[in-house]
Amino acid sequence: MHFCVIKSRTIKIFVAVVLVAVLLSISVNGSTSAQVYFGYSTRKVPIYNVETEEKQVAISFDAAWGADKTQGILDILKEYDVGATFFLVGFWVDDYTEMTKAIDDAGFEIGTHSNTHPDMVKLSASTMKSELETSISKIKAVTNKDVKLFRAPFGSYNNALLETAESLNLKTIQWDVDSLDWKGLSASEITNRVMSRVKNGSIILMHNNSDHILDALRLTLNRLKVAGYKVTAISDLVYESDYTIDRNGVQHKN
């Protein structure tokens, strides 16, 4: 009898472990964020990187304050013949409308980084939507193009934010390679940090007005080129449809 009780308990534990493992692997087919089961709640996850056998990465620049170095970034990107994505805050578009147009005219992708750069998880769903709609409207007024990508300020997100972005047909994009260029690192330190973390399908985070971005960008692009990586905009890296996102934020093609 004692053996039967122990065996029954063992079977129940095994079944519970298998059930949790299955639930942890759940993701949403074709959605802009994965749904992952943790305990008793379902957490959505944006795209951090892409599973691919191609030696391809995407580089991105968040723009919220300042624009002194932005034209230099465009010149270097053109020099190396690579793509890139710029995530612009709405008030940055207001302050630097001509530079926003220059980014678009140069052929680079523009996504929204919100309208006022708040920690959006602290906002109501209606205010989240207003932040996104307002910034999208400002970008579209300059570029006459639809906005497809969103990056949350501070990388801070929750289910409500991701669901709001999805309702506006936005893919929410994080990153798996943080250059930490905003911390005042030297160009070589930024480049070494990027190269030590980059892999196929990586999304690299940089900022348009960090202290050493011009020297760091040139060094990084040169190192990526030598390593055989193709550098593109995010939309040229991520899958448009028929995909899943796992609980680590890795986008997989079905």
C-alpha positions in Angstrom: 0.0 0.0 0.0 2.8 2.4 0.9 4.5 1.6 -2.5 1.3 2.4 -4.3 1.0 5.8 -2.7 4.5 6.7 -3.5 4.1 5.5 -7.1 0.9 7.5 -7.5 2.5 10.6 -6.2 5.5 10.2 -8.5 3.2 9.8 -11.5 1.3 13.0 -10.5 4.5 15.0 -10.2 5.8 13.7 -13.6 2.5 14.7 -15.3 2.6 18.1 -13.7 6.2 18.7 -14.9 5.3 17.6 -18.5 2.3 19.9 -18.5 4.4 22.9 -17.4 7.0 22.1 -20.0 4.3 22.0 -22.7 2.8 25.3 -21.5 6.2 27.0 -21.4 6.7 26.2 -25.1 3.4 27.8 -26.2 3.8 30.7 -28.7 1.4 32.5 -30.9 1.6 31.6 -34.6 2.1 34.8 -36.7 1.6 37.1 -33.7 4.0 40.0 -33.0 4.6 38.6 -29.5 4.8 35.2 -28.0 2.5 34.1 -25.1 4.4 32.2 -22.4 2.9 30.5 -19.4 4.5 31.3 -16.1 2.8 30.0 -13.0 -0.8 31.2 -13.4 -0.3 34.0 -15.9 0.4 34.4 -19.6 3.2 36.7 -20.5 3.7 38.1 -24.0 7.2 38.5 -25.4 8.4 40.8 -28.2 11.1 39.9 -30.8 14.6 39.9 -29.4 16.3 38.2 -32.3 15.7 35.8 -35.2 16.6 32.2 -35.8 18.4 32.1 -39.1 21.2 30.2 -40.8 22.1 33.3 -42.7 25.0 35.5 -41.4 22.6 38.5 -41.2 22.0 41.0 -38.4 20.0 44.1 -38.0 21.3 47.4 -36.6 19.0 49.9 -35.0 19.2 53.4 -33.5 16.9 54.9 -30.9 16.4 58.7 -31.2 14.9 60.7 -28.4 17.3 63.6 -27.6 19.7 65.4 -29.9 20.5 64.9 -33.6 24.0 66.3 -34.0 25.5 63.0 -35.1 22.6 61.7 -37.1 23.7 62.9 -40.5 27.1 61.4 -39.8 25.4 58.0 -39.0 23.6 58.2 -42.4 26.8 58.9 -44.2 28.6 56.0 -42.6 25.7 53.6 -43.3 25.7 54.7 -46.9 29.5 54.3 -47.1 29.3 50.7 -46.0 26.1 50.1 -48.1 24.1 48.6 -45.2 20.6 48.9 -43.9 19.4 50.2 -40.6 16.2 51.0 -38.6 15.7 54.2 -36.6 13.2 54.2 -33.8 12.0 57.8 -33.4 10.1 59.5 -30.5 7.3 61.7 -31.6 8.8 64.9 -30.0 12.1 64.1 -31.8 10.2 64.1 -35.1 8.7 67.5 -34.1 12.1 68.9 -33.2 14.0 67.4 -36.1 11.5 67.1 -39.0 14.1 67.7 -41.7 16.4 65.0 -40.2 13.5 62.6 -40.1 12.9 63.3 -43.8 16.7 62.8 -44.4 16.6 59.4 -42.8 13.6 58.4 -44.9 15.1 59.9 -48.1 18.3 58.0 -47.5 16.3 54.8 -47.6 16.4 53.8 -44.0 13.5 52.3 -42.0 11.7 54.3 -39.4 9.8 52.8 -36.5 8.1 54.4 -33.5 9.7 54.8 -30.1 6.5 56.3 -28.6 5.4 59.9 -28.6 6.9 61.2 -25.4 9.2 58.4 -24.2 7.4 57.4 -21.0 7.6 54.1 -19.2 4.6 52.8 -21.0 3.8 50.0 -18.6 2.7 52.7 -16.1 0.1 54.0 -18.6 -3.5 53.0 -19.2 -4.3 51.1 -22.3 -6.0 54.1 -23.9 -2.9 56.3 -23.2 -0.6 53.6 -24.6 -2.7 53.7 -27.8 -2.6 57.4 -27.9 1.2 57.4 -27.5 1.6 55.1 -30.5 -1.1 56.6 -32.7 0.3 60.1 -32.2 3.9 59.1 -33.0 2.8 57.1 -36.0 0.8 60.0 -37.3 3.8 62.3 -37.0 6.2 59.9 -38.8 3.7 59.2 -41.6 3.1 62.9 -42.1 6.8 63.3 -42.9 7.5 60.0 -44.8 4.1 59.2 -46.2 4.8 55.5 -45.2 3.2 53.1 -42.8 5.0 52.4 -39.6 5.4 48.7 -38.9 7.8 48.5 -35.9 7.7 49.7 -32.3 10.4 49.7 -29.7 9.2 50.4 -26.1 11.1 53.2 -24.2 13.6 51.7 -21.7 12.7 48.3 -23.2 9.8 48.2 -20.7 6.7 46.3 -21.7 3.8 44.2 -20.5 0.9 42.3 -22.0 -1.3 45.4 -22.3 1.4 47.3 -24.3 2.2 44.4 -26.6 -1.5 43.9 -27.2 -2.0 47.6 -28.0 0.9 47.5 -30.4 -0.6 44.4 -32.1 -3.9 46.2 -32.5 -2.1 48.8 -34.5 -0.4 46.2 -36.7 3.0 46.9 -35.1 5.7 44.3 -34.4 7.3 45.1 -31.0 11.1 44.8 -31.3 13.6 44.5 -28.5 17.3 43.6 -29.0 19.8 40.9 -28.0 22.9 43.0 -28.4 23.1 46.1 -26.3 26.0 48.3 -27.3 25.7 50.4 -24.1 26.9 53.3 -26.2 24.9 55.7 -24.0 27.2 54.9 -21.0 30.1 56.8 -22.5 32.1 53.8 -23.5 34.9 54.3 -26.0 34.5 53.4 -29.6 36.6 50.3 -29.2 34.7 49.2 -26.1 31.4 49.6 -27.9 32.7 47.6 -30.8 34.2 44.8 -28.7 31.0 44.5 -26.7 28.9 44.2 -29.9 31.2 41.7 -31.5 31.4 39.5 -28.4 27.6 39.1 -28.4 26.5 39.2 -32.0 25.3 36.0 -33.8 23.2 35.1 -36.8 19.8 36.9 -36.5 20.9 39.4 -33.8 19.3 42.8 -33.4 21.9 45.4 -32.3 20.8 48.4 -30.2 22.6 51.8 -30.6 21.6 55.4 -30.1 21.8 58.3 -32.6 23.5 60.8 -30.4 25.7 58.8 -28.0 29.2 60.2 -27.3 31.3 58.0 -29.6 28.7 56.6 -32.0 30.4 57.7 -35.2 33.7 56.1 -34.5 32.0 53.1 -32.9 29.7 52.6 -35.9 32.5 52.7 -38.4 34.6 50.2 -36.3 31.6 47.9 -35.7 30.5 47.9 -39.4 34.1 47.1 -40.4 34.3 44.2 -38.0 30.9 42.9 -39.0 31.9 43.0 -42.6 35.2 41.2 -41.9 33.2 38.5 -40.0 31.0 38.0 -43.0 27.8 39.5 -41.6 25.2 41.2 -43.8 23.8 44.2 -42.0 20.2 45.2 -42.7 17.1 47.0 -41.4 15.0 45.0 -38.9 12.2 44.5 -41.4 14.6 42.8 -43.7 15.6 40.4 -41.0 12.4 39.5 -39.2 9.8 37.2 -40.7 6.7 39.0 -41.9 4.3 36.1 -41.4 4.0 32.3 -40.7 6.3 32.4 -37.6 6.4 31.7 -33.9 8.2 33.5 -31.1 9.6 31.4 -28.3 9.7 32.3 -24.6 13.1 33.8 -25.0 11.9 36.2 -27.7 13.5 34.3 -30.6 11.4 34.5 -33.8 11.3 31.2 -35.7 10.0 30.6 -39.2 7.4 27.9 -39.4 
